[in-house]
Amino acid sequence: MNAMSPPQQTLPSHDARTLTGGGVQAVIELDGQMYFLRITRAGKLILTK
């Protein structure tokens, strides 16, 4: 690691299928705003407000 690299940190990890309860959609709240997480048929994630 050189002096310019940011420090290593462990980021929280969440399985998308767990977040959706085995379905294809979940609601995520942030500061009173609701966001919708959707798993597409192609296996991609879409997050919308």
N, CA, C and O atoms as a Tripos MOL2 file, in Angstrom:
@<TRIPOS>MOLECULE
protein
  196   195    49     0     0
PROTEIN
NO_CHARGES

@<TRIPOS>ATOM
      1 N           0.8480   -1.1950    0.0000 N.3       1 MET1
      2 CA          0.0000    0.0000    0.0000 C.3       1 MET1
      3 C           0.8790    1.2380    0.0000 C.2       1 MET1
      4 O           1.8210    1.3330    0.7870 O.2       1 MET1
      5 N           0.5820    2.1790   -0.8680 N.am      2 ASN2
      6 CA          1.3790    3.4060   -0.8840 C.3       2 ASN2
      7 C           0.6900    4.5020   -0.0700 C.2       2 ASN2
      8 O          -0.4400    4.3260    0.3850 O.2       2 ASN2
      9 N           1.3600    5.6060    0.1080 N.am      3 ALA3
     10 CA          0.8520    6.6870    0.9580 C.3       3 ALA3
     11 C          -0.4130    7.3380    0.3870 C.2       3 ALA3
     12 O          -1.1540    7.9820    1.1290 O.2       3 ALA3
     13 N          -0.6730    7.1820   -0.9090 N.am      4 MET4
     14 CA         -1.8260    7.8150   -1.5370 C.3       4 MET4
     15 C          -3.0860    6.9470   -1.4710 C.2       4 MET4
     16 O          -4.1680    7.4450   -1.7830 O.2       4 MET4
     17 N          -2.9960    5.6840   -1.0810 N.am      5 SER5
     18 CA         -4.1480    4.7820   -1.0390 C.3       5 SER5
     19 C          -5.0070    5.0700    0.1870 C.2       5 SER5
     20 O          -4.4790    5.3250    1.2690 O.2       5 SER5
     21 N          -6.3450    5.0310    0.0230 N.am      6 PRO6
     22 CA         -7.2090    5.1990    1.1920 C.3       6 PRO6
     23 C          -7.0850    3.9850    2.1060 C.2       6 PRO6
     24 O          -6.7370    2.9000    1.6400 O.2       6 PRO6
     25 N          -7.3620    4.1470    3.3920 N.am      7 PRO7
     26 CA         -7.2560    3.0150    4.3120 C.3       7 PRO7
     27 C          -8.2760    1.9340    3.9640 C.2       7 PRO7
     28 O          -9.3780    2.2350    3.5040 O.2       7 PRO7
     29 N          -7.9050    0.6860    4.1850 N.am      8 GLN8
     30 CA         -8.8140   -0.4390    3.9500 C.3       8 GLN8
     31 C          -9.9260   -0.3970    4.9810 C.2       8 GLN8
     32 O          -9.6840   -0.1200    6.1560 O.2       8 GLN8
     33 N         -11.1450   -0.6710    4.5410 N.am      9 GLN9
     34 CA        -12.2690   -0.7320    5.4730 C.3       9 GLN9
     35 C         -13.2040   -1.8540    5.0310 C.2       9 GLN9
     36 O         -13.2810   -2.1890    3.8490 O.2       9 GLN9
     37 N         -13.8910   -2.4110    5.9740 N.am     10 THR10
     38 CA        -14.8700   -3.4420    5.6690 C.3      10 THR10
     39 C         -16.2300   -2.7830    5.5100 C.2      10 THR10
     40 O         -16.7160   -2.1160    6.4230 O.2      10 THR10
     41 N         -16.8390   -2.9680    4.3580 N.am     11 LEU11
     42 CA        -18.1520   -2.3750    4.0990 C.3      11 LEU11
     43 C         -19.2460   -3.3660    4.4460 C.2      11 LEU11
     44 O         -19.0530   -4.5730    4.2990 O.2      11 LEU11
     45 N         -20.3970   -2.8790    4.9070 N.am     12 PRO12
     46 CA        -21.5220   -3.7820    5.1540 C.3      12 PRO12
     47 C         -21.9280   -4.4590    3.8420 C.2      12 PRO12
     48 O         -21.8870   -3.8370    2.7800 O.2      12 PRO12
     49 N         -22.3130   -5.7070    3.9180 N.am     13 SER13
     50 CA        -22.7250   -6.4670    2.7470 C.3      13 SER13
     51 C         -24.1190   -7.0360    2.9880 C.2      13 SER13
     52 O         -24.3850   -7.6140    4.0420 O.2      13 SER13
     53 N         -25.0190   -6.8690    1.9980 N.am     14 HIS14
     54 CA        -26.3970   -7.3420    2.1210 C.3      14 HIS14
     55 C         -26.7820   -8.0720    0.8370 C.2      14 HIS14
     56 O         -26.5700   -7.5540   -0.2600 O.2      14 HIS14
     57 N         -27.3350   -9.2470    0.9660 N.am     15 ASP15
     58 CA        -27.7980   -9.9960   -0.1890 C.3      15 ASP15
     59 C         -29.1130   -9.4010   -0.6830 C.2      15 ASP15
     60 O         -30.0520   -9.2540    0.0990 O.2      15 ASP15
     61 N         -29.1950   -9.0600   -1.9560 N.am     16 ALA16
     62 CA        -30.3930   -8.4250   -2.5070 C.3      16 ALA16
     63 C         -31.6170   -9.3240   -2.3810 C.2      16 ALA16
     64 O         -32.7180   -8.8280   -2.1420 O.2      16 ALA16
     65 N         -31.4500  -10.6280   -2.5340 N.am     17 ARG17
     66 CA        -32.5960  -11.5400   -2.4300 C.3      17 ARG17
     67 C         -33.0940  -11.6200   -0.9840 C.2      17 ARG17
     68 O         -34.2800  -11.8490   -0.7460 O.2      17 ARG17
     69 N         -32.1960  -11.4320   -0.0310 N.am     18 THR18
     70 CA        -32.6140  -11.3720    1.3730 C.3      18 THR18
     71 C         -33.3800  -10.0740    1.6330 C.2      18 THR18
     72 O         -34.3980  -10.0780    2.3250 O.2      18 THR18
     73 N         -32.8890   -8.9680    1.0770 N.am     19 LEU19
     74 CA        -33.5740   -7.6780    1.2470 C.3      19 LEU19
     75 C         -34.9810   -7.7110    0.6650 C.2      19 LEU19
     76 O         -35.8840   -7.0640    1.1950 O.2      19 LEU19
     77 N         -35.1760   -8.4540   -0.4110 N.am     20 THR20
     78 CA        -36.4930   -8.5220   -1.0420 C.3      20 THR20
     79 C         -37.3350   -9.6680   -0.4910 C.2      20 THR20
     80 O         -38.4360   -9.9140   -0.9830 O.2      20 THR20
     81 N         -36.8390  -10.3620    0.5060 N.am     21 GLY21
     82 CA        -37.5950  -11.4510    1.1160 C.3      21 GLY21
     83 C         -37.8630  -12.5910    0.1480 C.2      21 GLY21
     84 O         -38.8740  -13.2840    0.2600 O.2      21 GLY21
     85 N         -36.9550  -12.7850   -0.8050 N.am     22 GLY22
     86 CA        -37.1310  -13.8410   -1.7940 C.3      22 GLY22
     87 C         -37.9560  -13.4120   -2.9890 C.2      22 GLY22
     88 O         -38.0980  -14.1700   -3.9480 O.2      22 GLY22
     89 N         -38.5010  -12.2090   -2.9460 N.am     23 GLY23
     90 CA        -39.2800  -11.6800   -4.0670 C.3      23 GLY23
     91 C         -38.4010  -10.8570   -4.9810 C.2      23 GLY23
     92 O         -37.2020  -11.1110   -5.0950 O.2      23 GLY23
     93 N         -38.9960   -9.8700   -5.6340 N.am     24 VAL24
     94 CA        -38.2280   -9.0410   -6.5610 C.3      24 VAL24
     95 C         -38.2220   -7.5640   -6.1930 C.2      24 VAL24
     96 O         -37.5890   -6.7650   -6.8830 O.2      24 VAL24
     97 N         -38.9250   -7.1770   -5.1000 N.am     25 GLN25
     98 CA        -38.9560   -5.7700   -4.7190 C.3      25 GLN25
     99 C         -38.8140   -5.5920   -3.2210 C.2      25 GLN25
    100 O         -39.2380   -6.4340   -2.4300 O.2      25 GLN25
    101 N         -38.1980   -4.4600   -2.8470 N.am     26 ALA26
    102 CA        -38.0860   -4.0750   -1.4430 C.3      26 ALA26
    103 C         -38.2030   -2.5600   -1.3570 C.2      26 ALA26
    104 O         -37.9140   -1.8470   -2.3180 O.2      26 ALA26
    105 N         -38.6260   -2.0840   -0.2070 N.am     27 VAL27
    106 CA        -38.6780   -0.6480    0.0630 C.3      27 VAL27
    107 C         -37.5330   -0.3340    1.0190 C.2      27 VAL27
    108 O         -37.3420   -1.0210    2.0230 O.2      27 VAL27
    109 N         -36.7770    0.7050    0.6980 N.am     28 ILE28
    110 CA        -35.6760    1.1590    1.5380 C.3      28 ILE28
    111 C         -35.9670    2.6010    1.9210 C.2      28 ILE28
    112 O         -36.2520    3.4280    1.0550 O.2      28 ILE28
    113 N         -35.8970    2.9050    3.2030 N.am     29 GLU29
    114 CA        -36.1850    4.2590    3.6780 C.3      29 GLU29
    115 C         -34.8900    4.9480    4.0650 C.2      29 GLU29
    116 O         -34.0170    4.3530    4.6970 O.2      29 GLU29
    117 N         -34.7780    6.2220    3.6730 N.am     30 LEU30
    118 CA        -33.6290    7.0460    4.0410 C.3      30 LEU30
    119 C         -34.1330    8.4470    4.3400 C.2      30 LEU30
    120 O         -34.6690    9.1210    3.4600 O.2      30 LEU30
    121 N         -33.9630    8.8800    5.5710 N.am     31 ASP31
    122 CA        -34.3610   10.2310    5.9880 C.3      31 ASP31
    123 C         -35.8070   10.5530    5.6090 C.2      31 ASP31
    124 O         -36.0990   11.6530    5.1380 O.2      31 ASP31
    125 N         -36.7050    9.5990    5.8130 N.am     32 GLY32
    126 CA        -38.1090    9.8130    5.5310 C.3      32 GLY32
    127 C         -38.5020    9.6390    4.0720 C.2      32 GLY32
    128 O         -39.6860    9.7140    3.7440 O.2      32 GLY32
    129 N         -37.5450    9.4120    3.1970 N.am     33 GLN33
    130 CA        -37.8240    9.1930    1.7760 C.3      33 GLN33
    131 C         -37.8740    7.6970    1.5000 C.2      33 GLN33
    132 O         -37.0660    6.9390    2.0380 O.2      33 GLN33
    133 N         -38.8150    7.2650    0.6660 N.am     34 MET34
    134 CA        -38.9540    5.8610    0.3250 C.3      34 MET34
    135 C         -38.3110    5.5980   -1.0360 C.2      34 MET34
    136 O         -38.5600    6.3240   -1.9990 O.2      34 MET34
    137 N         -37.4970    4.5710   -1.1040 N.am     35 TYR35
    138 CA        -36.8510    4.1430   -2.3430 C.3      35 TYR35
    139 C         -37.2530    2.6970   -2.6070 C.2      35 TYR35
    140 O         -37.4960    1.9340   -1.6730 O.2      35 TYR35
    141 N         -37.3210    2.3290   -3.8710 N.am     36 PHE36
    142 CA        -37.7390    0.9950   -4.2460 C.3      36 PHE36
    143 C         -36.5930    0.2710   -4.9400 C.2      36 PHE36
    144 O         -36.0450    0.7510   -5.9330 O.2      36 PHE36
    145 N         -36.2420   -0.8880   -4.4020 N.am     37 LEU37
    146 CA        -35.2080   -1.7290   -4.9780 C.3      37 LEU37
    147 C         -35.9020   -2.8420   -5.7320 C.2      37 LEU37
    148 O         -36.7760   -3.5150   -5.1850 O.2      37 LEU37
    149 N         -35.5190   -3.0420   -6.9890 N.am     38 ARG38
    150 CA        -36.1500   -4.0840   -7.8000 C.3      38 ARG38
    151 C         -35.0790   -4.9250   -8.4770 C.2      38 ARG38
    152 O         -34.0880   -4.3980   -8.9820 O.2      38 ARG38
    153 N         -35.2860   -6.2360   -8.4830 N.am     39 ILE39
    154 CA        -34.4220   -7.1530   -9.2160 C.3      39 ILE39
    155 C         -35.1170   -7.4380  -10.5410 C.2      39 ILE39
    156 O         -36.2550   -7.9080  -10.5520 O.2      39 ILE39
    157 N         -34.4530   -7.1610  -11.6540 N.am     40 THR40
    158 CA        -35.0510   -7.3830  -12.9680 C.3      40 THR40
    159 C         -34.9600   -8.8550  -13.3610 C.2      40 THR40
    160 O         -34.2660   -9.6390  -12.7130 O.2      40 THR40
    161 N         -35.6660   -9.2200  -14.4260 N.am     41 ARG41
    162 CA        -35.5910  -10.5970  -14.9400 C.3      41 ARG41
    163 C         -34.1840  -10.9460  -15.3850 C.2      41 ARG41
    164 O         -33.8000  -12.1160  -15.3770 O.2      41 ARG41
    165 N         -33.4140   -9.9430  -15.7730 N.am     42 ALA42
    166 CA        -32.0310  -10.1650  -16.2140 C.3      42 ALA42
    167 C         -31.0580  -10.2410  -15.0360 C.2      42 ALA42
    168 O         -29.8560  -10.4230  -15.2350 O.2      42 ALA42
    169 N         -31.5730  -10.1030  -13.8120 N.am     43 GLY43
    170 CA        -30.7220  -10.1930  -12.6330 C.3      43 GLY43
    171 C         -29.9850   -8.9100  -12.3000 C.2      43 GLY43
    172 O         -28.9760   -8.9440  -11.5960 O.2      43 GLY43
    173 N         -30.4670   -7.7890  -12.7900 N.am     44 LYS44
    174 CA        -29.8810   -6.4840  -12.4780 C.3      44 LYS44
    175 C         -30.6700   -5.8200  -11.3600 C.2      44 LYS44
    176 O         -31.8270   -6.1610  -11.1170 O.2      44 LYS44
    177 N         -30.0390   -4.8730  -10.6870 N.am     45 LEU45
    178 CA        -30.7150   -4.1260   -9.6250 C.3      45 LEU45
    179 C         -31.0570   -2.7250  -10.1050 C.2      45 LEU45
    180 O         -30.2540   -2.0600  -10.7590 O.2      45 LEU45
    181 N         -32.2700   -2.2900   -9.7680 N.am     46 ILE46
    182 CA        -32.7080   -0.9310  -10.0750 C.3      46 ILE46
    183 C         -33.1980   -0.3080   -8.7720 C.2      46 ILE46
    184 O         -34.0150   -0.8980   -8.0650 O.2      46 ILE46
    185 N         -32.6960    0.8900   -8.4560 N.am     47 LEU47
    186 CA        -33.1330    1.6240   -7.2720 C.3      47 LEU47
    187 C         -33.7980    2.9100   -7.7620 C.2      47 LEU47
    188 O         -33.1780    3.7230   -8.4470 O.2      47 LEU47
    189 N         -35.0930    3.0790   -7.3920 N.am     48 THR48
    190 CA        -35.8360    4.2720   -7.8250 C.3      48 THR48
    191 C         -36.4750    4.9340   -6.6250 C.2      48 THR48
    192 O         -36.6450    4.3190   -5.5720 O.2      48 THR48
    193 N         -36.8240    6.1830   -6.7970 N.am     49 LYS49
    194 CA        -37.4670    6.9570   -5.7420 C.3      49 LYS49
    195 C         -38.9520    6.9290   -5.9320 C.2      49 LYS49
    196 O         -39.6860    7.5250   -5.1440 O.2      49 LYS49
@<TRIPOS>BOND
     1     1     2 1
     2     2     3 1
     3     3     4 2
     4     3     5 am
     5     5     6 1
     6     6     7 1
     7     7     8 2
     8     7     9 am
     9     9    10 1
    10    10    11 1
    11    11    12 2
    12    11    13 am
    13    13    14 1
    14    14    15 1
    15    15    16 2
    16    15    17 am
    17    17    18 1
    18    18    19 1
    19    19    20 2
    20    19    21 am
    21    21    22 1
    22    22    23 1
    23    23    24 2
    24    23    25 am
    25    25    26 1
    26    26    27 1
    27    27    28 2
    28    27    29 am
    29    29    30 1
    30    30    31 1
    31    31    32 2
    32    31    33 am
    33    33    34 1
    34    34    35 1
    35    35    36 2
    36    35    37 am
    37    37    38 1
    38    38    39 1
    39    39    40 2
    40    39    41 am
    41    41    42 1
    42    42    43 1
    43    43    44 2
    44    43    45 am
    45    45    46 1
    46    46    47 1
    47    47    48 2
    48    47    49 am
    49    49    50 1
    50    50    51 1
    51    51    52 2
    52    51    53 am
    53    53    54 1
    54    54    55 1
    55    55    56 2
    56    55    57 am
    57    57    58 1
    58    58    59 1
    59    59    60 2
    60    59    61 am
    61    61    62 1
    62    62    63 1
    63    63    64 2
    64    63    65 am
    65    65    66 1
    66    66    67 1
    67    67    68 2
    68    67    69 am
    69    69    70 1
    70    70    71 1
    71    71    72 2
    72    71    73 am
    73    73    74 1
    74    74    75 1
    75    75    76 2
    76    75    77 am
    77    77    78 1
    78    78    79 1
    79    79    80 2
    80    79    81 am
    81    81    82 1
    82    82    83 1
    83    83    84 2
    84    83    85 am
    85    85    86 1
    86    86    87 1
    87    87    88 2
    88    87    89 am
    89    89    90 1
    90    90    91 1
    91    91    92 2
    92    91    93 am
    93    93    94 1
    94    94    95 1
    95    95    96 2
    96    95    97 am
    97    97    98 1
    98    98    99 1
    99    99   100 2
   100    99   101 am
   101   101   102 1
   102   102   103 1
   103   103   104 2
   104   103   105 am
   105   105   106 1
   106   106   107 1
   107   107   108 2
   108   107   109 am
   109   109   110 1
   110   110   111 1
   111   111   112 2
   112   111   113 am
   113   113   114 1
   114   114   115 1
   115   115   116 2
   116   115   117 am
   117   117   118 1
   118   118   119 1
   119   119   120 2
   120   119   121 am
   121   121   122 1
   122   122   123 1
   123   123   124 2
   124   123   125 am
   125   125   126 1
   126   126   127 1
   127   127   128 2
   128   127   129 am
   129   129   130 1
   130   130   131 1
   131   131   132 2
   132   131   133 am
   133   133   134 1
   134   134   135 1
   135   135   136 2
   136   135   137 am
   137   137   138 1
   138   138   139 1
   139   139   140 2
   140   139   141 am
   141   141   142 1
   142   142   143 1
   143   143   144 2
   144   143   145 am
   145   145   146 1
   146   146   147 1
   147   147   148 2
   148   147   149 am
   149   149   150 1
   150   150   151 1
   151   151   152 2
   152   151   153 am
   153   153   154 1
   154   154   155 1
   155   155   156 2
   156   155   157 am
   157   157   158 1
   158   158   159 1
   159   159   160 2
   160   159   161 am
   161   161   162 1
   162   162   163 1
   163   163   164 2
   164   163   165 am
   165   165   166 1
   166   166   167 1
   167   167   168 2
   168   167   169 am
   169   169   170 1
   170   170   171 1
   171   171   172 2
   172   171   173 am
   173   173   174 1
   174   174   175 1
   175   175   176 2
   176   175   177 am
   177   177   178 1
   178   178   179 1
   179   179   180 2
   180   179   181 am
   181   181   182 1
   182   182   183 1
   183   183   184 2
   184   183   185 am
   185   185   186 1
   186   186   187 1
   187   187   188 2
   188   187   189 am
   189   189   190 1
   190   190   191 1
   191   191   192 2
   192   191   193 am
   193   193   194 1
   194   194   195 1
   195   195   196 2
@<TRIPOS>SUBSTRUCTURE
     1 MET1         2 RESIDUE 1 A MET
     2 ASN2         6 RESIDUE 1 A ASN
     3 ALA3        10 RESIDUE 1 A ALA
     4 MET4        14 RESIDUE 1 A MET
     5 SER5        18 RESIDUE 1 A SER
     6 PRO6        22 RESIDUE 1 A PRO
     7 PRO7        26 RESIDUE 1 A PRO
     8 GLN8        30 RESIDUE 1 A GLN
     9 GLN9        34 RESIDUE 1 A GLN
    10 THR10       38 RESIDUE 1 A THR
    11 LEU11       42 RESIDUE 1 A LEU
    12 PRO12       46 RESIDUE 1 A PRO
    13 SER13       50 RESIDUE 1 A SER
    14 HIS14       54 RESIDUE 1 A HIS
    15 ASP15       58 RESIDUE 1 A ASP
    16 ALA16       62 RESIDUE 1 A ALA
    17 ARG17       66 RESIDUE 1 A ARG
    18 THR18       70 RESIDUE 1 A THR
    19 LEU19       74 RESIDUE 1 A LEU
    20 THR20       78 RESIDUE 1 A THR
    21 GLY21       82 RESIDUE 1 A GLY
    22 GLY22       86 RESIDUE 1 A GLY
    23 GLY23       90 RESIDUE 1 A GLY
    24 VAL24       94 RESIDUE 1 A VAL
    25 GLN25       98 RESIDUE 1 A GLN
    26 ALA26      102 RESIDUE 1 A ALA
    27 VAL27      106 RESIDUE 1 A VAL
    28 ILE28      110 RESIDUE 1 A ILE
    29 GLU29      114 RESIDUE 1 A GLU
    30 LEU30      118 RESIDUE 1 A LEU
    31 ASP31      122 RESIDUE 1 A ASP
    32 GLY32      126 RESIDUE 1 A GLY
    33 GLN33      130 RESIDUE 1 A GLN
    34 MET34      134 RESIDUE 1 A MET
    35 TYR35      138 RESIDUE 1 A TYR
    36 PHE36      142 RESIDUE 1 A PHE
    37 LEU37      146 RESIDUE 1 A LEU
    38 ARG38      150 RESIDUE 1 A ARG
    39 ILE39      154 RESIDUE 1 A ILE
    40 THR40      158 RESIDUE 1 A THR
    41 ARG41      162 RESIDUE 1 A ARG
    42 ALA42      166 RESIDUE 1 A ALA
    43 GLY43      170 RESIDUE 1 A GLY
    44 LYS44      174 RESIDUE 1 A LYS
    45 LEU45      178 RESIDUE 1 A LEU
    46 ILE46      182 RESIDUE 1 A ILE
    47 LEU47      186 RESIDUE 1 A LEU
    48 THR48      190 RESIDUE 1 A THR
    49 LYS49      194 RESIDUE 1 A LYS
